[in-house]
Amino acid sequence: MTSKRALHLMWVAWVMAACTFVQPTSTPPPFTPTPSITASASPAPSPTPTPTLTPTPLPVVRIEAGDMALEVGDYDQAAREYEAARTGASDPEMDTAASLGLGKVYLGTGN
């Protein structure tokens, strides 16, 4: 009877051991989220930068530009440069130089 009992205990141990083995399961495929289109407000347009103003040339620069225009015979451009120099001149010498340039323009054009 001891051998029957030993056999019976071995059978019970074998059944219990068989029940504890985990059955291999197939691993599910990894979760990959599907892209979804969500309605969102478009980003606000960025404000365009304000262009920087170019500084007004000094009367000396205007007189030099008038002299160069006078040399090549562009009397209209020379007159504009000399007039702008006279308008922006705070120094009497600059005003005198611009007036002299205008005189040369009038002489060249016959006025």
Backbone as a chain_set.jsonl record, in Angstrom:
{"seq": "MTSKRALHLMWVAWVMAACTFVQPTSTPPPFTPTPSITASASPAPSPTPTPTLTPTPLPVVRIEAGDMALEVGDYDQAAREYEAARTGASDPEMDTAASLGLGKVYLGTGN", "coords": {"N": [[0.824, -1.158, 0.0], [1.984, 1.154, 0.542], [3.461, 1.66, -1.714], [1.413, 2.119, -3.474], [0.343, 4.3, -2.34], [2.469, 6.097, -2.506], [2.692, 6.224, -5.244], [0.251, 7.379, -5.786], [0.572, 9.894, -4.494], [2.659, 10.888, -5.979], [1.37, 11.124, -8.41], [-0.556, 13.108, -7.786], [1.148, 15.236, -7.166], [2.318, 15.542, -9.623], [0.096, 16.377, -11.183], [-0.559, 18.74, -9.895], [1.742, 20.177, -10.387], [1.613, 20.33, -13.115], [-0.533, 21.98, -13.444], [0.431, 24.391, -12.579], [2.169, 25.293, -14.482], [2.622, 27.812, -16.802], [0.828, 28.452, -19.63], [2.206, 29.073, -22.776], [1.534, 32.141, -24.239], [0.488, 33.866, -27.119], [2.136, 36.822, -27.967], [0.626, 39.948, -28.027], [0.425, 42.217, -30.802], [2.483, 45.162, -30.774], [1.17, 48.202, -29.502], [0.297, 50.672, -31.669], [-0.413, 53.898, -32.058], [-2.919, 55.27, -34.109], [-2.633, 57.891, -36.389], [-4.473, 60.769, -35.803], [-6.526, 63.255, -37.135], [-6.844, 66.334, -35.911], [-8.91, 69.066, -35.422], [-7.57, 72.144, -35.381], [-6.846, 75.457, -34.493], [-5.337, 77.582, -36.837], [-1.996, 78.77, -36.552], [-1.465, 82.064, -35.4], [-0.607, 84.608, -37.673], [2.69, 85.878, -37.753], [3.575, 89.162, -36.872], [4.635, 91.433, -39.37], [7.876, 92.758, -39.494], [8.561, 96.166, -38.837], [9.938, 98.204, -41.271], [13.167, 99.621, -41.007], [13.905, 103.034, -40.971], [15.863, 104.794, -43.306], [18.515, 106.887, -42.466], [18.454, 110.434, -42.929], [20.602, 111.848, -45.269], [23.506, 113.789, -44.435], [23.911, 117.353, -44.886], [26.43, 117.87, -46.035], [27.006, 115.499, -47.374], [24.948, 115.539, -49.199], [25.651, 117.79, -50.712], [28.047, 116.893, -51.841], [27.014, 114.799, -53.388], [25.462, 116.307, -55.122], [27.488, 117.737, -56.434], [28.768, 115.637, -57.794], [26.7, 114.789, -59.486], [26.427, 117.092, -60.991], [28.881, 117.141, -62.326], [28.614, 115.011, -64.132], [26.637, 115.946, -65.68], [23.982, 115.713, -64.923], [21.703, 117.67, -64.325], [19.177, 117.981, -63.151], [19.123, 116.112, -61.016], [21.281, 117.11, -59.57], [20.295, 119.627, -58.837], [18.194, 118.836, -57.147], [19.644, 117.624, -55.063], [21.19, 119.776, -54.093], [19.159, 121.535, -53.246], [17.993, 119.987, -51.214], [20.147, 119.922, -49.494], [20.317, 122.621, -48.78], [17.915, 122.903, -47.419], [18.27, 121.212, -45.209], [20.461, 122.286, -43.95], [22.137, 123.613, -41.185], [24.283, 125.008, -40.706], [25.797, 128.002, -41.752], [27.828, 127.948, -43.696], [27.384, 125.557, -45.061], [24.934, 126.105, -46.194], [25.682, 128.171, -47.894], [27.447, 126.791, -49.613], [25.667, 125.015, -50.811], [23.984, 126.822, -52.1], [25.783, 127.942, -53.915], [26.26, 125.686, -55.468], [23.698, 125.366, -56.589], [23.642, 127.688, -58.11], [25.585, 127.044, -60.027], [24.233, 124.971, -61.298], [22.053, 126.371, -62.42], [23.456, 128.028, -64.142], [24.56, 126.144, -65.845], [22.263, 125.099, -67.045], [21.27, 127.266, -68.29], [19.565, 129.021, -67.063]], "CA": [[0.0, 0.0, 0.0], [2.863, 2.294, 0.54], [3.832, 1.966, -3.086], [0.234, 2.727, -4.098], [0.204, 5.633, -1.783], [3.56, 6.866, -3.074], [2.319, 6.457, -6.631], [-0.857, 8.323, -5.756], [1.136, 11.185, -4.14], [3.435, 11.349, -7.136], [0.403, 11.541, -9.428], [-1.129, 14.371, -7.325], [2.201, 16.234, -7.313], [2.481, 15.779, -11.063], [-1.07, 17.141, -11.632], [-0.433, 20.098, -9.363], [2.837, 20.825, -11.097], [1.148, 20.601, -14.473], [-1.465, 23.11, -13.404], [1.125, 25.637, -12.305], [2.899, 25.747, -15.666], [1.905, 28.825, -17.561], [0.774, 28.143, -21.05], [2.731, 30.201, -23.549], [0.514, 32.866, -24.992], [1.066, 34.677, -28.189], [2.207, 38.219, -27.549], [-0.137, 40.806, -28.932], [1.291, 43.181, -31.492], [2.62, 46.399, -29.997], [0.156, 49.215, -29.778], [0.752, 51.847, -32.412], [-1.571, 54.78, -32.214], [-3.168, 55.743, -35.465], [-2.688, 59.348, -36.378], [-5.809, 61.325, -35.952], [-6.519, 64.65, -37.532], [-7.639, 67.135, -34.99], [-9.132, 70.421, -35.905], [-6.949, 73.131, -34.508], [-6.768, 76.785, -35.096], [-4.041, 77.834, -37.449], [-1.274, 79.742, -35.733], [-1.632, 83.457, -35.81], [0.563, 85.046, -38.44], [3.558, 86.771, -36.996], [3.534, 90.505, -37.462], [5.802, 91.753, -40.187], [8.656, 93.795, -38.825], [8.52, 97.496, -39.433], [11.253, 98.5, -41.853], [13.861, 100.741, -40.384], [14.054, 104.175, -41.864], [17.247, 105.172, -43.57], [18.711, 108.248, -41.979], [18.609, 111.48, -43.937], [22.028, 112.188, -45.413], [23.939, 115.101, -43.959], [24.029, 118.323, -45.981], [27.728, 117.709, -46.705], [26.869, 114.374, -48.299], [24.066, 116.013, -50.278], [26.417, 118.701, -51.575], [28.964, 116.058, -52.626], [26.218, 114.1, -54.401], [25.112, 117.321, -56.117], [28.692, 118.01, -57.228], [28.989, 114.503, -58.707], [25.656, 114.832, -60.512], [26.743, 118.234, -61.847], [30.019, 116.755, -63.171], [28.184, 114.12, -65.225], [25.632, 116.64, -66.468], [22.616, 115.437, -64.462], [21.365, 118.927, -63.659], [17.978, 117.823, -62.314], [19.531, 115.447, -59.773], [22.145, 118.04, -58.836], [19.437, 120.651, -58.23], [17.484, 118.215, -56.01], [20.598, 117.424, -53.961], [21.541, 121.081, -53.518], [17.975, 122.044, -52.528], [17.872, 119.211, -49.971], [21.232, 120.361, -48.612], [19.955, 123.94, -48.25], [16.818, 122.721, -46.468], [18.747, 120.56, -43.984], [21.69, 122.9, -43.436], [22.032, 124.523, -40.045], [25.539, 125.759, -40.761], [25.759, 128.961, -42.871], [28.765, 127.549, -44.753], [26.724, 124.519, -45.861], [23.905, 126.79, -46.978], [26.39, 128.906, -48.947], [27.951, 125.819, -50.591], [24.514, 124.505, -51.557], [23.534, 127.909, -52.984], [26.766, 128.016, -54.993], [25.975, 124.555, -56.356], [22.482, 125.692, -57.348], [24.035, 128.684, -59.111], [26.263, 126.321, -61.113], [23.192, 124.238, -62.036], [21.304, 127.349, -63.222], [24.358, 128.471, -65.194], [24.677, 125.043, -66.817], [21.001, 124.914, -67.773], [20.946, 128.505, -68.986], [18.529, 129.783, -66.339]], "C": [[0.879, 1.235, 0.0], [3.291, 2.632, -0.875], [2.66, 2.588, -3.826], [0.086, 4.177, -3.61], [1.288, 6.546, -2.359], [3.257, 7.212, -4.531], [1.211, 7.498, -6.713], [-0.335, 9.737, -5.428], [1.963, 11.761, -5.297], [2.501, 11.861, -8.235], [-0.205, 12.892, -9.052], [-0.091, 15.497, -7.499], [2.398, 16.588, -8.786], [1.327, 16.631, -11.607], [-0.966, 18.577, -11.13], [0.679, 20.859, -10.078], [2.417, 21.181, -12.515], [0.213, 21.804, -14.502], [-0.748, 24.435, -13.177], [1.935, 26.131, -13.5], [2.036, 26.727, -16.455], [1.973, 28.44, -19.029], [1.35, 29.332, -21.82], [1.608, 30.847, -24.359], [1.209, 33.665, -26.084], [1.048, 36.136, -27.74], [1.435, 39.072, -28.545], [0.809, 41.781, -29.639], [1.376, 44.472, -30.683], [1.595, 47.426, -30.453], [0.798, 50.385, -30.509], [-0.454, 52.742, -32.621], [-1.705, 55.231, -33.664], [-3.235, 57.26, -35.426], [-4.108, 59.828, -36.601], [-5.68, 62.799, -36.291], [-7.438, 65.403, -36.586], [-7.762, 68.536, -35.562], [-8.513, 71.387, -34.912], [-6.87, 74.445, -35.257], [-5.385, 76.974, -35.697], [-3.316, 78.885, -36.619], [-1.436, 81.141, -36.3], [-0.401, 83.893, -36.595], [1.395, 86.023, -37.621], [3.555, 88.141, -37.667], [4.804, 90.771, -38.263], [6.572, 92.878, -39.513], [8.573, 95.113, -39.589], [9.893, 97.81, -40.016], [11.881, 99.713, -41.17], [14.059, 101.842, -41.416], [15.531, 104.474, -42.078], [17.43, 106.619, -43.132], [18.892, 109.224, -43.142], [20.087, 111.832, -44.049], [22.317, 113.6, -44.912], [24.036, 116.061, -45.144], [25.353, 118.211, -46.74], [27.65, 116.6, -47.745], [25.99, 114.781, -49.47], [24.824, 116.927, -51.247], [27.391, 117.909, -52.444], [28.217, 115.304, -53.716], [25.785, 115.067, -55.499], [26.288, 117.65, -57.016], [28.947, 116.894, -58.238], [27.959, 114.499, -59.826], [25.922, 115.974, -61.488], [27.884, 117.896, -62.803], [29.592, 115.897, -64.35], [27.073, 114.743, -66.05], [24.203, 116.35, -66.079], [22.164, 116.634, -63.626], [20.143, 118.799, -62.753], [18.33, 117.188, -60.969], [20.392, 116.38, -58.932], [21.304, 119.105, -58.141], [18.688, 120.083, -57.033], [18.413, 118.059, -54.809], [20.951, 118.757, -53.294], [20.367, 121.68, -52.737], [17.8, 121.313, -51.2], [18.951, 119.625, -48.982], [20.904, 121.719, -48.001], [18.873, 123.814, -47.189], [17.327, 122.158, -45.141], [19.949, 121.22, -43.358], [21.387, 123.814, -42.256], [23.272, 125.411, -39.981], [25.484, 126.731, -41.946], [26.715, 128.596, -44.009], [28.144, 126.486, -45.656], [25.653, 125.145, -46.75], [24.543, 127.542, -48.149], [26.889, 127.957, -50.029], [26.811, 125.259, -51.432], [23.995, 125.567, -52.52], [24.488, 128.081, -54.164], [26.542, 126.884, -55.995], [24.74, 124.807, -57.197], [22.78, 126.731, -58.429], [24.72, 128.028, -60.294], [25.253, 125.556, -61.965], [22.442, 125.201, -62.945], [22.168, 127.871, -64.371], [24.465, 127.407, -66.283], [23.41, 124.845, -67.633], [20.586, 126.172, -68.516], [19.859, 129.298, -68.31], [19.121, 130.962, -65.638]], "O": [[0.48, 2.272, -0.53], [3.467, 3.808, -1.193], [2.839, 3.455, -4.682], [-0.241, 5.101, -4.355], [0.994, 7.701, -2.669], [3.521, 8.322, -4.994], [1.22, 8.375, -7.577], [-0.783, 10.697, -6.054], [1.956, 12.967, -5.546], [2.775, 12.863, -8.896], [-0.358, 13.748, -9.922], [-0.439, 16.593, -7.937], [2.611, 17.744, -9.15], [1.565, 17.525, -12.419], [-1.256, 19.519, -11.867], [0.552, 22.055, -10.337], [2.82, 22.214, -13.049], [0.181, 22.553, -15.478], [-1.265, 25.489, -13.546], [2.347, 27.291, -13.519], [0.863, 26.47, -16.727], [3.037, 28.147, -19.575], [1.006, 30.479, -21.533], [0.849, 30.177, -25.059], [2.363, 34.072, -25.957], [0.053, 36.616, -27.197], [1.583, 38.922, -29.758], [1.87, 42.118, -29.114], [0.429, 44.827, -29.982], [1.219, 47.496, -31.623], [1.735, 51.005, -30.008], [-1.409, 52.36, -33.298], [-0.719, 55.531, -34.338], [-3.835, 57.838, -34.519], [-4.828, 59.345, -37.475], [-4.805, 63.493, -35.773], [-8.635, 65.133, -36.487], [-6.812, 69.093, -36.113], [-8.898, 71.431, -33.744], [-6.835, 74.5, -36.486], [-4.383, 76.563, -35.113], [-3.941, 79.781, -36.052], [-1.528, 81.35, -37.51], [0.725, 83.575, -36.212], [0.869, 86.87, -36.899], [3.535, 88.243, -38.894], [5.901, 90.377, -37.868], [5.98, 93.838, -39.02], [8.523, 95.147, -40.819], [10.902, 97.691, -39.321], [11.208, 100.681, -40.815], [14.346, 101.582, -42.585], [16.337, 104.413, -41.149], [16.583, 107.47, -43.405], [19.419, 108.868, -44.196], [20.747, 112.085, -43.041], [21.46, 114.482, -44.967], [24.222, 115.626, -46.28], [25.395, 118.432, -47.951], [28.161, 116.739, -48.856], [26.262, 114.407, -50.611], [24.648, 116.834, -52.462], [27.553, 118.2, -53.629], [28.71, 115.176, -54.836], [25.744, 114.697, -56.672], [26.119, 117.824, -58.223], [29.296, 117.155, -59.389], [28.294, 114.238, -60.982], [25.669, 115.837, -62.685], [27.864, 118.313, -63.961], [30.137, 116.03, -65.446], [26.61, 114.14, -67.018], [23.284, 116.699, -66.82], [22.23, 116.617, -62.397], [20.08, 119.439, -61.703], [17.897, 117.659, -59.917], [20.244, 116.429, -57.711], [21.565, 119.449, -56.989], [18.552, 120.758, -56.012], [18.019, 118.329, -53.674], [21.003, 118.845, -52.068], [20.571, 122.271, -51.676], [17.496, 121.933, -50.181], [18.709, 119.674, -47.776], [21.183, 121.947, -46.824], [18.897, 124.522, -46.182], [16.874, 122.572, -44.074], [20.425, 120.758, -42.32], [20.504, 124.669, -42.32], [23.294, 126.429, -39.29], [25.151, 126.309, -43.054], [26.437, 128.904, -45.168], [28.348, 126.502, -46.869], [25.489, 124.762, -47.908], [24.008, 127.548, -49.257], [26.78, 128.255, -51.219], [26.971, 125.051, -52.635], [23.604, 125.243, -53.642], [24.05, 128.337, -55.285], [26.621, 127.087, -57.207], [24.726, 124.5, -58.389], [22.237, 126.661, -59.531], [24.474, 128.403, -61.44], [25.383, 125.489, -63.187], [22.214, 124.894, -64.115], [21.655, 128.127, -65.461], [24.462, 127.713, -67.475], [23.483, 124.46, -68.8], [19.636, 126.138, -69.298], [19.274, 130.182, -68.936], [18.403, 131.715, -64.981]]}, "num_chains": 1, "name": "protein.A"}
